[in-house]
Every structure is written in C-alpha cells, then in structure tokens.
C-alpha cells in the first residue's frame, strides 16, 4: 500500500518522526541500513535558531536517506517560512511543523503543543509555509492540551483546510506527556474527519502494536518513535508484519551489540569525541536494555569517556552472553565498521585475550558537527 503526501509517494506505511537528540544523521544512517523505504525526519529545528545559524548541522541530509523531511518549530509565521525555505534548499522532501511537543521549555511560549490552544495562529503558520515552499507541508500534534480540551479533530480539519498534506497525531494530550496509554480510538476520529493521510503515533513497541493501532484507528500509516531506540529493526519488522503477516525474528544479542558500537563510532566521527561520546551513552544503554546479564555492563556504559571503553565493555558483555565465539564474532563485526570508516583494523581482534584496543586515536578525529 502506497501513501501519497502531496507530490511525494511513499513505499512504506512506517514513519520515524523527529526525536530530539535521537534522529540525527548517524541514527538515520543506521535506520537506512535496515530499511530503505520508511519515511524519516530530522530532529526538530528551532526556526529562529535556523535563521540565526543557517550553517548549523542539524539540517544535514545525506543523499541516500530520502524520503526525508525537516521538522521546524516556532510561532512566528514569517520566520518559520524563512526556515522552511532553508530546509527546502537543504533537500528536504517535506516540511513538518511541530505543534505537538509537550516539553515545558517549548510550550512556555507559543511553540509546540501550545499552538493547539491558538488554532488561528496555527492556521496562519500552515498557510504561510504552504505558500512559501514547493514541497509538501505536514503537521504533527496531539489530542489536545488536556482532557478538557481535546480538540484534535477540529485542529486536524483546520490543518487540512490551511493546506497541510498529511498529519501525524500522538494519542496523548500535552498534560499526559508520555504517561498513561495512547488513545488510538481518538486518533481514529481524526482519521475519519480528514481526506489527507494520517499517521497514528503512540505506544508502538512491537509489530503487533502497529497492526492494532492501524486496525483501531484506520490510519494510513504508523509513526514509530520511542520503540526504535536501540531497536531500528522494529521498522522493517513492522512493514513485513503489516504488509505480509510475517513476524520476523528480532536480531540476536551480538548483532545488537555490533550495531550499538557502530552507532557509537558514528557519533564520534560525526560530532567529535566529546559530544559523540556523551550522546552515545544513552544509545548504548538502549541497545543493551533487556539483554541477559546486561545490568552491570549498562551501568558502566553510562560512565564511558571514550569509545575504547565502550568497546571493552561490549566485548566483555559479548563473551558473557555467548562465550568466546560470540566475543570473536563481535570483534570481527566491529572490525568491518572500522573498515567502513576508513581505518585499518590491524590485528586487534586476533587470538590475544587482552587485545581489544581499537587501532584509532579517537581524540585525533576532527569534529565536523557543531554541538
């Protein structure tokens, strides 16, 4: 089943929406390695910051990661239109407007979900952006500000009338943040009221969850956010299950650890040692969550100061999970990643019991991303 968003035709019903501090170029590259067709988006970008620092790397897009959008937030239509134009020049396939972020530092003004309390301003923003760019404009929002003001249906109708080509609806109010249970039935009311595509979002952590959300809501697609943390394989597993009824097995433990370290290396190479390591700690804990015997190793991963510490910890965990064969398999997998990053692997995965040092001086890698 294909989905049409304006002139953009999708081959997948799965959308990985923006997650602050997560959906950067490195994460998206890993997603593309396991799923070539899902819809992607960058982290949300402040429209004001984008205009003040147009050289910032948060809008970086790779040539092979389309279809992809850039999400912007703000509440000043003209400034947001300028940011949308910049995003279009960067190569985005669509512009997504954040009208659903519940975080207080975003909503204390008129940004994010606060715009659900000002639908006329939201309408002006959508209309202004629609007239400023040639690519489709989409909107992400919630059920409402709180349970006493669930205005998602009316808000969605306004968005379509203003020119939005699709919407994504998170099944919680702003007051709930991420607590409680997502209301897929209410998302269904939004879907019934619109003729444009609707992506349902909230509480999708397994392929079966996605199928249930689509069944309950009648949505065109499913937006999967937190469920992909440390688990990018969820995306193709959802597609296979929804389209073919086949429930593929998740990756085994060692494959998860190999990709976890690949993610760490990617962050260091892209953002530099300091920022890359700081950000990799959270990702490493997500990849190792749920693995047998992993709790003490996960605690150590939150304290790493360089990539070779992560390597040593993951080597130990590999052996704890599957013995020396698993350890060897992990090290060979990491060697391949070093080859991909243009580094010579040497003999560091050889027979020596203590030979787990990477052949790269990570402090010498020049950062290419601005913190």
PEVENQUI-V906047 format. One record per residue. N is the residue number from 0. RES is the residue in one small letter. OMEGA is omega in whole degrees, -180 to 180 (* if undefined). Layout:
BEGIN
n: {N | N}
res: {RES | RES}
omega: {OMEGA | OMEGA}
END
This chain:
BEGIN
n: {0 | 1 | 2 | 3 | 4 | 5 | 6 | 7 | 8 | 9 | 10 | 11 | 12 | 13 | 14 | 15 | 16 | 17 | 18 | 19 | 20 | 21 | 22 | 23 | 24 | 25 | 26 | 27 | 28 | 29 | 30 | 31 | 32 | 33 | 34 | 35 | 36 | 37 | 38 | 39 | 40 | 41 | 42 | 43 | 44 | 45 | 46 | 47 | 48 | 49 | 50 | 51 | 52 | 53 | 54 | 55 | 56 | 57 | 58 | 59 | 60 | 61 | 62 | 63 | 64 | 65 | 66 | 67 | 68 | 69 | 70 | 71 | 72 | 73 | 74 | 75 | 76 | 77 | 78 | 79 | 80 | 81 | 82 | 83 | 84 | 85 | 86 | 87 | 88 | 89 | 90 | 91 | 92 | 93 | 94 | 95 | 96 | 97 | 98 | 99 | 100 | 101 | 102 | 103 | 104 | 105 | 106 | 107 | 108 | 109 | 110 | 111 | 112 | 113 | 114 | 115 | 116 | 117 | 118 | 119 | 120 | 121 | 122 | 123 | 124 | 125 | 126 | 127 | 128 | 129 | 130 | 131 | 132 | 133 | 134 | 135 | 136 | 137 | 138 | 139 | 140 | 141 | 142 | 143 | 144 | 145 | 146 | 147 | 148 | 149 | 150 | 151 | 152 | 153 | 154 | 155 | 156 | 157 | 158 | 159 | 160 | 161 | 162 | 163 | 164 | 165 | 166 | 167 | 168 | 169 | 170 | 171 | 172 | 173 | 174 | 175 | 176 | 177 | 178 | 179 | 180 | 181 | 182 | 183 | 184 | 185 | 186 | 187 | 188 | 189 | 190 | 191 | 192 | 193 | 194 | 195 | 196 | 197 | 198 | 199 | 200 | 201 | 202 | 203 | 204 | 205 | 206 | 207 | 208 | 209 | 210 | 211 | 212 | 213 | 214 | 215 | 216 | 217 | 218 | 219 | 220 | 221 | 222 | 223 | 224 | 225 | 226 | 227 | 228 | 229 | 230 | 231 | 232 | 233 | 234 | 235 | 236 | 237 | 238 | 239 | 240 | 241 | 242 | 243 | 244 | 245 | 246 | 247 | 248 | 249 | 250 | 251 | 252 | 253 | 254 | 255 | 256 | 257 | 258 | 259 | 260 | 261 | 262 | 263 | 264 | 265 | 266 | 267 | 268 | 269 | 270 | 271 | 272 | 273 | 274 | 275 | 276 | 277 | 278 | 279 | 280 | 281 | 282 | 283 | 284 | 285 | 286 | 287 | 288 | 289 | 290 | 291 | 292 | 293 | 294 | 295 | 296 | 297 | 298 | 299 | 300 | 301 | 302 | 303 | 304 | 305 | 306 | 307 | 308 | 309 | 310 | 311 | 312 | 313 | 314 | 315 | 316 | 317 | 318 | 319 | 320 | 321 | 322 | 323 | 324 | 325 | 326 | 327 | 328 | 329 | 330 | 331 | 332 | 333 | 334 | 335 | 336 | 337 | 338 | 339 | 340 | 341 | 342 | 343 | 344 | 345 | 346 | 347 | 348 | 349 | 350 | 351 | 352 | 353 | 354 | 355 | 356 | 357 | 358 | 359 | 360 | 361 | 362 | 363 | 364 | 365 | 366 | 367 | 368 | 369 | 370}
res: {x | x | x | x | x | x | x | x | x | x | x | x | x | x | x | x | x | x | x | x | x | x | x | x | x | x | x | x | x | x | x | x | x | x | x | x | x | x | x | x | x | x | x | x | x | x | x | x | x | x | x | x | x | x | x | x | x | x | x | x | x | x | x | x | x | x | x | x | x | x | x | x | x | x | x | x | x | x | x | x | x | x | x | x | x | x | x | x | x | x | x | x | x | x | x | x | x | x | x | x | x | x | x | x | x | x | x | x | x | x | x | x | x | x | x | x | x | x | x | x | x | x | x | x | x | x | x | x | x | x | x | x | x | x | x | x | x | x | x | x | x | x | x | x | x | x | x | x | x | x | x | x | x | x | x | x | x | x | x | x | x | x | x | x | x | x | x | x | x | x | x | x | x | x | x | x | x | x | x | x | x | x | x | x | x | x | x | x | x | x | x | x | x | x | x | x | x | x | x | x | x | x | x | x | x | x | x | x | x | x | x | x | x | x | x | x | x | x | x | x | x | x | x | x | x | x | x | x | x | x | x | x | x | x | x | x | x | x | x | x | x | x | x | x | x | x | x | x | x | x | x | x | x | x | x | x | x | x | x | x | x | x | x | x | x | x | x | x | x | x | x | x | x | x | x | x | x | x | x | x | x | x | x | x | x | x | x | x | x | x | x | x | x | x | x | x | x | x | x | x | x | x | x | x | x | x | x | x | x | x | x | x | x | x | x | x | x | x | x | x | x | x | x | x | x | x | x | x | x | x | x | x | x | x | x | x | x | x | x | x | x | x | x | x | x | x | x | x | x | x | x | x | x | x | x | x | x | x | x | x | x | x | x | x | x | x | x | x | x | x | x}
omega: {178 | 178 | -180 | 177 | -172 | 178 | -176 | 179 | -176 | 176 | -177 | 176 | -177 | -180 | 174 | -174 | -178 | 170 | -178 | 180 | -177 | -169 | 176 | -176 | -177 | 178 | -177 | 177 | 178 | 177 | -179 | 178 | -179 | -179 | -176 | -168 | -176 | 177 | -178 | 172 | 174 | 166 | 179 | -174 | 175 | -179 | 178 | -180 | -180 | -180 | 179 | -178 | -177 | 179 | -178 | -171 | -176 | 177 | 178 | 176 | 176 | -176 | -173 | -177 | 177 | 6 | -177 | 177 | 173 | 180 | 178 | 174 | -178 | 178 | 179 | -172 | -176 | 179 | 178 | 178 | 177 | 178 | 178 | 177 | 177 | 179 | 178 | 178 | 179 | 178 | 180 | 177 | 176 | 175 | 176 | 179 | 180 | 174 | -177 | -178 | -176 | -173 | -176 | -178 | 176 | -174 | -178 | 171 | 177 | -176 | 175 | -175 | 176 | 179 | 176 | 176 | 180 | -174 | 179 | 174 | 178 | 178 | -180 | 179 | -178 | -179 | -179 | 180 | -179 | -179 | -176 | -174 | 179 | -178 | -179 | 175 | 179 | -177 | 174 | -179 | -178 | 180 | -178 | -180 | 177 | -176 | 179 | -178 | 177 | -175 | -175 | -178 | 180 | 180 | 179 | 178 | 176 | -179 | 179 | 179 | -178 | 175 | 178 | -179 | 178 | 176 | 172 | -176 | 173 | -172 | 175 | 173 | 176 | -179 | -179 | -171 | 178 | -180 | 179 | -175 | 177 | -178 | -179 | 180 | 179 | 173 | 179 | 177 | 176 | -179 | -178 | -175 | -173 | 172 | 178 | -180 | 178 | 173 | 177 | -173 | 174 | 173 | 175 | -178 | 178 | 178 | -180 | 177 | -179 | 180 | 179 | 179 | -180 | -180 | -178 | -173 | -174 | -177 | 177 | -178 | -179 | 177 | -174 | -176 | -174 | 180 | -180 | -178 | -176 | -174 | 179 | -179 | 178 | -175 | 178 | 178 | 176 | -179 | -178 | -177 | -178 | -175 | -173 | -179 | -178 | 180 | 179 | 176 | 173 | 179 | 177 | -173 | -176 | 176 | 178 | -179 | 177 | -179 | 177 | -180 | 175 | 179 | 178 | 180 | -180 | 179 | 179 | -178 | -175 | -173 | -179 | -174 | -174 | -179 | -178 | 180 | 179 | -178 | -177 | -178 | -179 | -179 | -180 | 179 | 177 | -179 | -176 | 180 | 178 | 177 | 179 | 174 | -170 | -173 | -180 | 178 | 180 | 177 | 179 | -179 | 179 | -176 | -174 | 178 | 177 | -172 | -179 | 173 | 177 | 179 | -178 | -179 | -179 | 174 | 179 | -179 | 178 | -180 | 178 | -178 | -172 | 178 | -174 | 177 | 179 | 178 | -180 | 180 | 178 | -177 | 177 | 178 | 179 | 176 | 180 | 178 | 176 | 176 | -180 | -180 | 174 | 180 | 179 | -174 | -179 | -178 | -169 | 177 | -175 | -171 | -178 | -177 | -176 | -172 | 180 | 180 | 178 | -177 | -174 | 171 | -173 | 179 | -179 | -180 | -179 | 178 | 179 | 179 | 176 | 180 | *}
END
